Amino acid sequence: MMKYYDPEDIRQADIIAVEKFGVTSLELMENAGTNAALEVLKKYPYARCFLILAGPGNNGGDGFVAARSFFE
């Protein structure tokens, strides 16, 4: 069974990554979006179009990076 994390867990992990390990929020966003796209492509390697729905704020940025990744 796949484990899911709630939004507060992810926020705390982001804070630790930034404060303790010096990862920038832009790097977190790039990694999240790029890896989300890669996972979709692994599952649907022959898909020719995608619909990306993302919320406001950081989720929107992750979605934008994912969308961009499909064309790189």
N, CA, C and O atoms as a Tripos MOL2 file, in Angstrom:
@<TRIPOS>MOLECULE
protein
  288   287    72     0     0
PROTEIN
NO_CHARGES

@<TRIPOS>ATOM
      1 N           0.8410   -1.1840    0.0000 N.3       1 MET1
      2 CA          0.0000    0.0000    0.0000 C.3       1 MET1
      3 C           0.8880    1.2490    0.0000 C.2       1 MET1
      4 O           1.8720    1.3260    0.7350 O.2       1 MET1
      5 N           0.5250    2.2160   -0.8300 N.am      2 MET2
      6 CA          1.3070    3.4420   -0.9400 C.3       2 MET2
      7 C           0.9720    4.3810    0.2160 C.2       2 MET2
      8 O          -0.1960    4.5570    0.5640 O.2       2 MET2
      9 N           2.0050    4.9820    0.8070 N.am      3 LYS3
     10 CA          1.7890    5.9250    1.9010 C.3       3 LYS3
     11 C           1.6590    7.3330    1.3370 C.2       3 LYS3
     12 O           2.4300    7.7420    0.4690 O.2       3 LYS3
     13 N           0.6860    8.0560    1.8340 N.am      4 TYR4
     14 CA          0.4800    9.4390    1.4350 C.3       4 TYR4
     15 C           0.7720   10.3390    2.6230 C.2       4 TYR4
     16 O           0.5900    9.9420    3.7740 O.2       4 TYR4
     17 N           1.2190   11.5330    2.3410 N.am      5 TYR5
     18 CA          1.5370   12.4980    3.3880 C.3       5 TYR5
     19 C           0.5290   13.6320    3.3320 C.2       5 TYR5
     20 O           0.0930   14.0400    2.2560 O.2       5 TYR5
     21 N           0.1660   14.1360    4.5010 N.am      6 ASP6
     22 CA         -0.7640   15.2650    4.4950 C.3       6 ASP6
     23 C           0.0190   16.5570    4.2570 C.2       6 ASP6
     24 O           1.2390   16.5780    4.4170 O.2       6 ASP6
     25 N          -0.6720   17.6290    3.8770 N.am      7 PRO7
     26 CA          0.0070   18.8850    3.5380 C.3       7 PRO7
     27 C           0.9170   19.4250    4.6400 C.2       7 PRO7
     28 O           1.9660   19.9980    4.3460 O.2       7 PRO7
     29 N           0.5350   19.2510    5.8850 N.am      8 GLU8
     30 CA          1.3730   19.7630    6.9830 C.3       8 GLU8
     31 C           2.7000   19.0000    7.0580 C.2       8 GLU8
     32 O           3.7400   19.6010    7.3270 O.2       8 GLU8
     33 N           2.6770   17.6900    6.8240 N.am      9 ASP9
     34 CA          3.9190   16.9040    6.7820 C.3       9 ASP9
     35 C           4.8550   17.4370    5.6960 C.2       9 ASP9
     36 O           6.0590   17.5750    5.9150 O.2       9 ASP9
     37 N           4.3000   17.7270    4.5470 N.am     10 ILE10
     38 CA          5.1060   18.2270    3.4280 C.3      10 ILE10
     39 C           5.6500   19.6130    3.7400 C.2      10 ILE10
     40 O           6.8080   19.9010    3.4370 O.2      10 ILE10
     41 N           4.8400   20.4710    4.3390 N.am     11 ARG11
     42 CA          5.3220   21.8120    4.7220 C.3      11 ARG11
     43 C           6.4980   21.7070    5.6820 C.2      11 ARG11
     44 O           7.4880   22.4250    5.5390 O.2      11 ARG11
     45 N           6.3910   20.8150    6.6540 N.am     12 GLN12
     46 CA          7.4790   20.6370    7.6200 C.3      12 GLN12
     47 C           8.7410   20.0930    6.9370 C.2      12 GLN12
     48 O           9.8510   20.5150    7.2610 O.2      12 GLN12
     49 N           8.5720   19.1720    6.0080 N.am     13 ALA13
     50 CA          9.7280   18.6410    5.2780 C.3      13 ALA13
     51 C          10.3870   19.7410    4.4490 C.2      13 ALA13
     52 O          11.6130   19.8060    4.3660 O.2      13 ALA13
     53 N           9.5780   20.6020    3.8380 N.am     14 ASP14
     54 CA         10.1200   21.7320    3.0720 C.3      14 ASP14
     55 C          10.9120   22.6780    3.9690 C.2      14 ASP14
     56 O          11.9960   23.1280    3.5990 O.2      14 ASP14
     57 N          10.3750   22.9770    5.1400 N.am     15 ILE15
     58 CA         11.0600   23.8700    6.0870 C.3      15 ILE15
     59 C          12.4080   23.2730    6.4920 C.2      15 ILE15
     60 O          13.4150   23.9810    6.5330 O.2      15 ILE15
     61 N          12.4270   21.9970    6.7860 N.am     16 ILE16
     62 CA         13.6820   21.3300    7.1720 C.3      16 ILE16
     63 C          14.6770   21.3730    6.0120 C.2      16 ILE16
     64 O          15.8560   21.6590    6.2160 O.2      16 ILE16
     65 N          14.2070   21.0910    4.8040 N.am     17 ALA17
     66 CA         15.0990   21.1020    3.6410 C.3      17 ALA17
     67 C          15.7250   22.4780    3.4460 C.2      17 ALA17
     68 O          16.9150   22.5850    3.1490 O.2      17 ALA17
     69 N          14.9250   23.5330    3.6130 N.am     18 VAL18
     70 CA         15.4190   24.8970    3.4170 C.3      18 VAL18
     71 C          16.3410   25.3180    4.5580 C.2      18 VAL18
     72 O          17.4510   25.7940    4.3200 O.2      18 VAL18
     73 N          15.8810   25.1420    5.7960 N.am     19 GLU19
     74 CA         16.6300   25.6650    6.9480 C.3      19 GLU19
     75 C          17.8420   24.8090    7.3240 C.2      19 GLU19
     76 O          18.9010   25.3450    7.6520 O.2      19 GLU19
     77 N          17.6950   23.5010    7.2790 N.am     20 LYS20
     78 CA         18.7750   22.6320    7.7420 C.3      20 LYS20
     79 C          19.7610   22.2660    6.6300 C.2      20 LYS20
     80 O          20.9610   22.1350    6.8730 O.2      20 LYS20
     81 N          19.2420   22.1000    5.4050 N.am     21 PHE21
     82 CA         20.0840   21.6100    4.3220 C.3      21 PHE21
     83 C          20.3710   22.6480    3.2430 C.2      21 PHE21
     84 O          21.1130   22.3690    2.3010 O.2      21 PHE21
     85 N          19.7980   23.8350    3.3650 N.am     22 GLY22
     86 CA         20.1020   24.9170    2.4270 C.3      22 GLY22
     87 C          19.5250   24.7610    1.0310 C.2      22 GLY22
     88 O          20.0010   25.3980    0.0910 O.2      22 GLY22
     89 N          18.5070   23.9220    0.8810 N.am     23 VAL23
     90 CA         17.8480   23.7640   -0.4090 C.3      23 VAL23
     91 C          16.9360   24.9720   -0.6070 C.2      23 VAL23
     92 O          16.2120   25.3500    0.3150 O.2      23 VAL23
     93 N          16.9580   25.5760   -1.7750 N.am     24 THR24
     94 CA         16.1000   26.7370   -2.0100 C.3      24 THR24
     95 C          14.6820   26.2720   -2.3340 C.2      24 THR24
     96 O          14.4750   25.1430   -2.7800 O.2      24 THR24
     97 N          13.7170   27.1470   -2.1090 N.am     25 SER25
     98 CA         12.3300   26.7990   -2.4280 C.3      25 SER25
     99 C          12.1680   26.6010   -3.9350 C.2      25 SER25
    100 O          11.3410   25.7990   -4.3700 O.2      25 SER25
    101 N          12.9480   27.3240   -4.7270 N.am     26 LEU26
    102 CA         12.9010   27.1300   -6.1850 C.3      26 LEU26
    103 C          13.3860   25.7270   -6.5520 C.2      26 LEU26
    104 O          12.8060   25.0850   -7.4280 O.2      26 LEU26
    105 N          14.4360   25.2460   -5.8940 N.am     27 GLU27
    106 CA         14.9160   23.8810   -6.1440 C.3      27 GLU27
    107 C          13.8600   22.8490   -5.7600 C.2      27 GLU27
    108 O          13.6590   21.8670   -6.4730 O.2      27 GLU27
    109 N          13.1930   23.0710   -4.6410 N.am     28 LEU28
    110 CA         12.1280   22.1510   -4.2210 C.3      28 LEU28
    111 C          11.0240   22.1000   -5.2700 C.2      28 LEU28
    112 O          10.5340   21.0260   -5.6180 O.2      28 LEU28
    113 N          10.6350   23.2760   -5.7720 N.am     29 MET29
    114 CA          9.5710   23.3490   -6.7690 C.3      29 MET29
    115 C           9.9990   22.6610   -8.0680 C.2      29 MET29
    116 O           9.2220   21.9090   -8.6560 O.2      29 MET29
    117 N          11.2240   22.9140   -8.5130 N.am     30 GLU30
    118 CA         11.7240   22.2830   -9.7400 C.3      30 GLU30
    119 C          11.7690   20.7610   -9.5870 C.2      30 GLU30
    120 O          11.3630   20.0310  -10.4920 O.2      30 GLU30
    121 N          12.2600   20.2870   -8.4440 N.am     31 ASN31
    122 CA         12.3340   18.8420   -8.2130 C.3      31 ASN31
    123 C          10.9490   18.2170   -8.1670 C.2      31 ASN31
    124 O          10.7260   17.1590   -8.7550 O.2      31 ASN31
    125 N          10.0210   18.8590   -7.4770 N.am     32 ALA32
    126 CA          8.6650   18.3080   -7.3560 C.3      32 ALA32
    127 C           7.9840   18.2270   -8.7160 C.2      32 ALA32
    128 O           7.4290   17.1880   -9.0710 O.2      32 ALA32
    129 N           8.0230   19.3020   -9.4670 N.am     33 GLY33
    130 CA          7.3540   19.3190  -10.7650 C.3      33 GLY33
    131 C           7.9840   18.3740  -11.7700 C.2      33 GLY33
    132 O           7.2820   17.6460  -12.4710 O.2      33 GLY33
    133 N           9.3060   18.3860  -11.8420 N.am     34 THR34
    134 CA         10.0110   17.5200  -12.7810 C.3      34 THR34
    135 C           9.7680   16.0540  -12.4640 C.2      34 THR34
    136 O           9.5010   15.2590  -13.3650 O.2      34 THR34
    137 N           9.8590   15.6890  -11.1870 N.am     35 ASN35
    138 CA          9.6580   14.2850  -10.8190 C.3      35 ASN35
    139 C           8.2090   13.8490  -10.9470 C.2      35 ASN35
    140 O           7.9420   12.6840  -11.2410 O.2      35 ASN35
    141 N           7.2760   14.7540  -10.7340 N.am     36 ALA36
    142 CA          5.8640   14.4200  -10.9740 C.3      36 ALA36
    143 C           5.6620   14.0730  -12.4520 C.2      36 ALA36
    144 O           5.0030   13.0850  -12.7770 O.2      36 ALA36
    145 N           6.2270   14.8840  -13.3400 N.am     37 ALA37
    146 CA          6.1070   14.6130  -14.7730 C.3      37 ALA37
    147 C           6.7660   13.2870  -15.1390 C.2      37 ALA37
    148 O           6.2090   12.5150  -15.9200 O.2      37 ALA37
    149 N           7.9430   13.0160  -14.5870 N.am     38 LEU38
    150 CA          8.6280   11.7600  -14.8860 C.3      38 LEU38
    151 C           7.8060   10.5490  -14.4430 C.2      38 LEU38
    152 O           7.7610    9.5370  -15.1430 O.2      38 LEU38
    153 N           7.1600   10.6530  -13.2880 N.am     39 GLU39
    154 CA          6.3280    9.5360  -12.8100 C.3      39 GLU39
    155 C           5.1340    9.3160  -13.7320 C.2      39 GLU39
    156 O           4.7770    8.1730  -14.0150 O.2      39 GLU39
    157 N           4.5150   10.3910  -14.2010 N.am     40 VAL40
    158 CA          3.3900   10.2650  -15.1310 C.3      40 VAL40
    159 C           3.8650    9.6060  -16.4250 C.2      40 VAL40
    160 O           3.2030    8.7130  -16.9550 O.2      40 VAL40
    161 N           5.0130   10.0530  -16.9270 N.am     41 LEU41
    162 CA          5.5330    9.4820  -18.1700 C.3      41 LEU41
    163 C           5.9130    8.0110  -18.0170 C.2      41 LEU41
    164 O           5.7940    7.2440  -18.9730 O.2      41 LEU41
    165 N           6.3670    7.6060  -16.8340 N.am     42 LYS42
    166 CA          6.6520    6.1800  -16.6080 C.3      42 LYS42
    167 C           5.3750    5.3570  -16.6760 C.2      42 LYS42
    168 O           5.3670    4.2480  -17.2090 O.2      42 LYS42
    169 N           4.3000    5.9080  -16.1350 N.am     43 LYS43
    170 CA          3.0340    5.1710  -16.1100 C.3      43 LYS43
    171 C           2.3210    5.2110  -17.4590 C.2      43 LYS43
    172 O           1.6590    4.2470  -17.8450 O.2      43 LYS43
    173 N           2.4560    6.3320  -18.1780 N.am     44 TYR44
    174 CA          1.7680    6.5110  -19.4620 C.3      44 TYR44
    175 C           2.7770    6.9460  -20.5390 C.2      44 TYR44
    176 O           2.7230    8.0800  -21.0150 O.2      44 TYR44
    177 N           3.6880    6.0520  -20.9180 N.am     45 PRO45
    178 CA          4.7620    6.4560  -21.8330 C.3      45 PRO45
    179 C           4.2930    6.8630  -23.2320 C.2      45 PRO45
    180 O           5.0150    7.5710  -23.9350 O.2      45 PRO45
    181 N           3.1190    6.4380  -23.6440 N.am     46 TYR46
    182 CA          2.6580    6.7470  -25.0010 C.3      46 TYR46
    183 C           1.5950    7.8430  -25.0340 C.2      46 TYR46
    184 O           1.0430    8.1350  -26.0940 O.2      46 TYR46
    185 N           1.3100    8.4380  -23.9050 N.am     47 ALA47
    186 CA          0.3140    9.5150  -23.8700 C.3      47 ALA47
    187 C           0.8210   10.7090  -24.6680 C.2      47 ALA47
    188 O           2.0130   11.0180  -24.6530 O.2      47 ALA47
    189 N          -0.0890   11.3710  -25.3610 N.am     48 ARG48
    190 CA          0.3030   12.5000  -26.1980 C.3      48 ARG48
    191 C          -0.1520   13.8440  -25.6430 C.2      48 ARG48
    192 O           0.2960   14.8850  -26.1220 O.2      48 ARG48
    193 N          -1.0250   13.8440  -24.6530 N.am     49 CYS49
    194 CA         -1.4420   15.1020  -24.0410 C.3      49 CYS49
    195 C          -1.7790   14.8570  -22.5700 C.2      49 CYS49
    196 O          -2.0970   13.7410  -22.1610 O.2      49 CYS49
    197 N          -1.7020   15.9270  -21.8000 N.am     50 PHE50
    198 CA         -1.9210   15.8440  -20.3610 C.3      50 PHE50
    199 C          -2.7330   17.0390  -19.9110 C.2      50 PHE50
    200 O          -2.6480   18.1190  -20.4970 O.2      50 PHE50
    201 N          -3.5160   16.8410  -18.8750 N.am     51 LEU51
    202 CA         -4.2310   17.9340  -18.2210 C.3      51 LEU51
    203 C          -3.6650   18.0540  -16.8220 C.2      51 LEU51
    204 O          -3.6570   17.0850  -16.0630 O.2      51 LEU51
    205 N          -3.1970   19.2290  -16.4810 N.am     52 ILE52
    206 CA         -2.6100   19.4530  -15.1640 C.3      52 ILE52
    207 C          -3.4910   20.4220  -14.4040 C.2      52 ILE52
    208 O          -3.7610   21.5320  -14.8640 O.2      52 ILE52
    209 N          -3.9380   19.9900  -13.2310 N.am     53 LEU53
    210 CA         -4.7350   20.8330  -12.3410 C.3      53 LEU53
    211 C          -3.9190   21.0520  -11.0760 C.2      53 LEU53
    212 O          -3.4890   20.0930  -10.4350 O.2      53 LEU53
    213 N          -3.7100   22.2960  -10.7210 N.am     54 ALA54
    214 CA         -2.9090   22.5930   -9.5360 C.3      54 ALA54
    215 C          -3.5380   23.7580   -8.7950 C.2      54 ALA54
    216 O          -4.1290   24.6550   -9.3960 O.2      54 ALA54
    217 N          -3.4000   23.7260   -7.4840 N.am     55 GLY55
    218 CA         -3.9360   24.7970   -6.6590 C.3      55 GLY55
    219 C          -3.0520   26.0340   -6.7090 C.2      55 GLY55
    220 O          -2.0630   26.0710   -7.4420 O.2      55 GLY55
    221 N          -3.4060   27.0260   -5.9420 N.am     56 PRO56
    222 CA         -2.6330   28.2670   -5.9210 C.3      56 PRO56
    223 C          -1.3260   28.1060   -5.1460 C.2      56 PRO56
    224 O          -1.1040   27.0980   -4.4760 O.2      56 PRO56
    225 N          -0.4860   29.1000   -5.2500 N.am     57 GLY57
    226 CA          0.7530   29.1230   -4.4750 C.3      57 GLY57
    227 C           1.7620   28.1280   -4.9850 C.2      57 GLY57
    228 O           1.9330   27.9620   -6.1930 O.2      57 GLY57
    229 N           2.4340   27.4620   -4.0590 N.am     58 ASN58
    230 CA          3.4980   26.5370   -4.4410 C.3      58 ASN58
    231 C           2.9900   25.3950   -5.3020 C.2      58 ASN58
    232 O           3.7040   24.9360   -6.1930 O.2      58 ASN58
    233 N           1.7780   24.9270   -5.0570 N.am     59 ASN59
    234 CA          1.2460   23.8510   -5.8890 C.3      59 ASN59
    235 C           1.1160   24.3000   -7.3350 C.2      59 ASN59
    236 O           1.3550   23.5180   -8.2550 O.2      59 ASN59
    237 N           0.7450   25.5340   -7.5360 N.am     60 GLY60
    238 CA          0.6610   26.0660   -8.8930 C.3      60 GLY60
    239 C           2.0180   26.0670   -9.5590 C.2      60 GLY60
    240 O           2.1300   25.7440  -10.7410 O.2      60 GLY60
    241 N           3.0490   26.4240   -8.8180 N.am     61 GLY61
    242 CA          4.4110   26.4180   -9.3570 C.3      61 GLY61
    243 C           4.8620   25.0160   -9.7080 C.2      61 GLY61
    244 O           5.4740   24.8080  -10.7560 O.2      61 GLY61
    245 N           4.5690   24.0470   -8.8460 N.am     62 ASP62
    246 CA          4.9120   22.6490   -9.1280 C.3      62 ASP62
    247 C           4.2090   22.1940  -10.4070 C.2      62 ASP62
    248 O           4.8130   21.5270  -11.2470 O.2      62 ASP62
    249 N           2.9430   22.5550  -10.5530 N.am     63 GLY63
    250 CA          2.1810   22.1890  -11.7460 C.3      63 GLY63
    251 C           2.7500   22.8140  -13.0030 C.2      63 GLY63
    252 O           2.8060   22.1720  -14.0520 O.2      63 GLY63
    253 N           3.1770   24.0800  -12.9000 N.am     64 PHE64
    254 CA          3.7780   24.7540  -14.0510 C.3      64 PHE64
    255 C           5.0670   24.0540  -14.4630 C.2      64 PHE64
    256 O           5.3040   23.8460  -15.6530 O.2      64 PHE64
    257 N           5.8950   23.6930  -13.5040 N.am     65 VAL65
    258 CA          7.1510   22.9860  -13.8000 C.3      65 VAL65
    259 C           6.8360   21.6290  -14.4290 C.2      65 VAL65
    260 O           7.4950   21.2320  -15.3900 O.2      65 VAL65
    261 N           5.8410   20.9130  -13.9060 N.am     66 ALA66
    262 CA          5.4580   19.6170  -14.4850 C.3      66 ALA66
    263 C           5.0400   19.8000  -15.9380 C.2      66 ALA66
    264 O           5.4700   19.0460  -16.8110 O.2      66 ALA66
    265 N           4.2010   20.8000  -16.1990 N.am     67 ALA67
    266 CA          3.7390   21.0510  -17.5620 C.3      67 ALA67
    267 C           4.9230   21.3500  -18.4800 C.2      67 ALA67
    268 O           5.0000   20.8180  -19.5870 O.2      67 ALA67
    269 N           5.8270   22.1810  -18.0320 N.am     68 ARG68
    270 CA          7.0050   22.5220  -18.8270 C.3      68 ARG68
    271 C           7.8600   21.2850  -19.0940 C.2      68 ARG68
    272 O           8.4450   21.1470  -20.1690 O.2      68 ARG68
    273 N           7.9290   20.3940  -18.1180 N.am     69 SER69
    274 CA          8.7620   19.1970  -18.2490 C.3      69 SER69
    275 C           8.3040   18.2630  -19.3450 C.2      69 SER69
    276 O           9.1150   17.5200  -19.8990 O.2      69 SER69
    277 N           7.0200   18.2800  -19.6740 N.am     70 PHE70
    278 CA          6.5210   17.4100  -20.7200 C.3      70 PHE70
    279 C           7.0450   17.8240  -22.1040 C.2      70 PHE70
    280 O           7.0320   17.0210  -23.0370 O.2      70 PHE70
    281 N           7.5000   19.0630  -22.2340 N.am     71 PHE71
    282 CA          7.9580   19.5610  -23.5170 C.3      71 PHE71
    283 C           9.4630   19.6630  -23.6310 C.2      71 PHE71
    284 O           9.9730   20.1410  -24.6450 O.2      71 PHE71
    285 N          10.1760   19.2290  -22.6270 N.am     72 GLU72
    286 CA         11.6400   19.3310  -22.6530 C.3      72 GLU72
    287 C          12.2510   18.0650  -23.1880 C.2      72 GLU72
    288 O          13.4740   17.9620  -23.2850 O.2      72 GLU72
@<TRIPOS>BOND
     1     1     2 1
     2     2     3 1
     3     3     4 2
     4     3     5 am
     5     5     6 1
     6     6     7 1
     7     7     8 2
     8     7     9 am
     9     9    10 1
    10    10    11 1
    11    11    12 2
    12    11    13 am
    13    13    14 1
    14    14    15 1
    15    15    16 2
    16    15    17 am
    17    17    18 1
    18    18    19 1
    19    19    20 2
    20    19    21 am
    21    21    22 1
    22    22    23 1
    23    23    24 2
    24    23    25 am
    25    25    26 1
    26    26    27 1
    27    27    28 2
    28    27    29 am
    29    29    30 1
    30    30    31 1
    31    31    32 2
    32    31    33 am
    33    33    34 1
    34    34    35 1
    35    35    36 2
    36    35    37 am
    37    37    38 1
    38    38    39 1
    39    39    40 2
    40    39    41 am
    41    41    42 1
    42    42    43 1
    43    43    44 2
    44    43    45 am
    45    45    46 1
    46    46    47 1
    47    47    48 2
    48    47    49 am
    49    49    50 1
    50    50    51 1
    51    51    52 2
    52    51    53 am
    53    53    54 1
    54    54    55 1
    55    55    56 2
    56    55    57 am
    57    57    58 1
    58    58    59 1
    59    59    60 2
    60    59    61 am
    61    61    62 1
    62    62    63 1
    63    63    64 2
    64    63    65 am
    65    65    66 1
    66    66    67 1
    67    67    68 2
    68    67    69 am
    69    69    70 1
    70    70    71 1
    71    71    72 2
    72    71    73 am
    73    73    74 1
    74    74    75 1
    75    75    76 2
    76    75    77 am
    77    77    78 1
    78    78    79 1
    79    79    80 2
    80    79    81 am
    81    81    82 1
    82    82    83 1
    83    83    84 2
    84    83    85 am
    85    85    86 1
    86    86    87 1
    87    87    88 2
    88    87    89 am
    89    89    90 1
    90    90    91 1
    91    91    92 2
    92    91    93 am
    93    93    94 1
    94    94    95 1
    95    95    96 2
    96    95    97 am
    97    97    98 1
    98    98    99 1
    99    99   100 2
   100    99   101 am
   101   101   102 1
   102   102   103 1
   103   103   104 2
   104   103   105 am
   105   105   106 1
   106   106   107 1
   107   107   108 2
   108   107   109 am
   109   109   110 1
   110   110   111 1
   111   111   112 2
   112   111   113 am
   113   113   114 1
   114   114   115 1
   115   115   116 2
   116   115   117 am
   117   117   118 1
   118   118   119 1
   119   119   120 2
   120   119   121 am
   121   121   122 1
   122   122   123 1
   123   123   124 2
   124   123   125 am
   125   125   126 1
   126   126   127 1
   127   127   128 2
   128   127   129 am
   129   129   130 1
   130   130   131 1
   131   131   132 2
   132   131   133 am
   133   133   134 1
   134   134   135 1
   135   135   136 2
   136   135   137 am
   137   137   138 1
   138   138   139 1
   139   139   140 2
   140   139   141 am
   141   141   142 1
   142   142   143 1
   143   143   144 2
   144   143   145 am
   145   145   146 1
   146   146   147 1
   147   147   148 2
   148   147   149 am
   149   149   150 1
   150   150   151 1
   151   151   152 2
   152   151   153 am
   153   153   154 1
   154   154   155 1
   155   155   156 2
   156   155   157 am
   157   157   158 1
   158   158   159 1
   159   159   160 2
   160   159   161 am
   161   161   162 1
   162   162   163 1
   163   163   164 2
   164   163   165 am
   165   165   166 1
   166   166   167 1
   167   167   168 2
   168   167   169 am
   169   169   170 1
   170   170   171 1
   171   171   172 2
   172   171   173 am
   173   173   174 1
   174   174   175 1
   175   175   176 2
   176   175   177 am
   177   177   178 1
   178   178   179 1
   179   179   180 2
   180   179   181 am
   181   181   182 1
   182   182   183 1
   183   183   184 2
   184   183   185 am
   185   185   186 1
   186   186   187 1
   187   187   188 2
   188   187   189 am
   189   189   190 1
   190   190   191 1
   191   191   192 2
   192   191   193 am
   193   193   194 1
   194   194   195 1
   195   195   196 2
   196   195   197 am
   197   197   198 1
   198   198   199 1
   199   199   200 2
   200   199   201 am
   201   201   202 1
   202   202   203 1
   203   203   204 2
   204   203   205 am
   205   205   206 1
   206   206   207 1
   207   207   208 2
   208   207   209 am
   209   209   210 1
   210   210   211 1
   211   211   212 2
   212   211   213 am
   213   213   214 1
   214   214   215 1
   215   215   216 2
   216   215   217 am
   217   217   218 1
   218   218   219 1
   219   219   220 2
   220   219   221 am
   221   221   222 1
   222   222   223 1
   223   223   224 2
   224   223   225 am
   225   225   226 1
   226   226   227 1
   227   227   228 2
   228   227   229 am
   229   229   230 1
   230   230   231 1
   231   231   232 2
   232   231   233 am
   233   233   234 1
   234   234   235 1
   235   235   236 2
   236   235   237 am
   237   237   238 1
   238   238   239 1
   239   239   240 2
   240   239   241 am
   241   241   242 1
   242   242   243 1
   243   243   244 2
   244   243   245 am
   245   245   246 1
   246   246   247 1
   247   247   248 2
   248   247   249 am
   249   249   250 1
   250   250   251 1
   251   251   252 2
   252   251   253 am
   253   253   254 1
   254   254   255 1
   255   255   256 2
   256   255   257 am
   257   257   258 1
   258   258   259 1
   259   259   260 2
   260   259   261 am
   261   261   262 1
   262   262   263 1
   263   263   264 2
   264   263   265 am
   265   265   266 1
   266   266   267 1
   267   267   268 2
   268   267   269 am
   269   269   270 1
   270   270   271 1
   271   271   272 2
   272   271   273 am
   273   273   274 1
   274   274   275 1
   275   275   276 2
   276   275   277 am
   277   277   278 1
   278   278   279 1
   279   279   280 2
   280   279   281 am
   281   281   282 1
   282   282   283 1
   283   283   284 2
   284   283   285 am
   285   285   286 1
   286   286   287 1
   287   287   288 2
@<TRIPOS>SUBSTRUCTURE
     1 MET1         2 RESIDUE 1 A MET
     2 MET2         6 RESIDUE 1 A MET
     3 LYS3        10 RESIDUE 1 A LYS
     4 TYR4        14 RESIDUE 1 A TYR
     5 TYR5        18 RESIDUE 1 A TYR
     6 ASP6        22 RESIDUE 1 A ASP
     7 PRO7        26 RESIDUE 1 A PRO
     8 GLU8        30 RESIDUE 1 A GLU
     9 ASP9        34 RESIDUE 1 A ASP
    10 ILE10       38 RESIDUE 1 A ILE
    11 ARG11       42 RESIDUE 1 A ARG
    12 GLN12       46 RESIDUE 1 A GLN
    13 ALA13       50 RESIDUE 1 A ALA
    14 ASP14       54 RESIDUE 1 A ASP
    15 ILE15       58 RESIDUE 1 A ILE
    16 ILE16       62 RESIDUE 1 A ILE
    17 ALA17       66 RESIDUE 1 A ALA
    18 VAL18       70 RESIDUE 1 A VAL
    19 GLU19       74 RESIDUE 1 A GLU
    20 LYS20       78 RESIDUE 1 A LYS
    21 PHE21       82 RESIDUE 1 A PHE
    22 GLY22       86 RESIDUE 1 A GLY
    23 VAL23       90 RESIDUE 1 A VAL
    24 THR24       94 RESIDUE 1 A THR
    25 SER25       98 RESIDUE 1 A SER
    26 LEU26      102 RESIDUE 1 A LEU
    27 GLU27      106 RESIDUE 1 A GLU
    28 LEU28      110 RESIDUE 1 A LEU
    29 MET29      114 RESIDUE 1 A MET
    30 GLU30      118 RESIDUE 1 A GLU
    31 ASN31      122 RESIDUE 1 A ASN
    32 ALA32      126 RESIDUE 1 A ALA
    33 GLY33      130 RESIDUE 1 A GLY
    34 THR34      134 RESIDUE 1 A THR
    35 ASN35      138 RESIDUE 1 A ASN
    36 ALA36      142 RESIDUE 1 A ALA
    37 ALA37      146 RESIDUE 1 A ALA
    38 LEU38      150 RESIDUE 1 A LEU
    39 GLU39      154 RESIDUE 1 A GLU
    40 VAL40      158 RESIDUE 1 A VAL
    41 LEU41      162 RESIDUE 1 A LEU
    42 LYS42      166 RESIDUE 1 A LYS
    43 LYS43      170 RESIDUE 1 A LYS
    44 TYR44      174 RESIDUE 1 A TYR
    45 PRO45      178 RESIDUE 1 A PRO
    46 TYR46      182 RESIDUE 1 A TYR
    47 ALA47      186 RESIDUE 1 A ALA
    48 ARG48      190 RESIDUE 1 A ARG
    49 CYS49      194 RESIDUE 1 A CYS
    50 PHE50      198 RESIDUE 1 A PHE
    51 LEU51      202 RESIDUE 1 A LEU
    52 ILE52      206 RESIDUE 1 A ILE
    53 LEU53      210 RESIDUE 1 A LEU
    54 ALA54      214 RESIDUE 1 A ALA
    55 GLY55      218 RESIDUE 1 A GLY
    56 PRO56      222 RESIDUE 1 A PRO
    57 GLY57      226 RESIDUE 1 A GLY
    58 ASN58      230 RESIDUE 1 A ASN
    59 ASN59      234 RESIDUE 1 A ASN
    60 GLY60      238 RESIDUE 1 A GLY
    61 GLY61      242 RESIDUE 1 A GLY
    62 ASP62      246 RESIDUE 1 A ASP
    63 GLY63      250 RESIDUE 1 A GLY
    64 PHE64      254 RESIDUE 1 A PHE
    65 VAL65      258 RESIDUE 1 A VAL
    66 ALA66      262 RESIDUE 1 A ALA
    67 ALA67      266 RESIDUE 1 A ALA
    68 ARG68      270 RESIDUE 1 A ARG
    69 SER69      274 RESIDUE 1 A SER
    70 PHE70      278 RESIDUE 1 A PHE
    71 PHE71      282 RESIDUE 1 A PHE
    72 GLU72      286 RESIDUE 1 A GLU
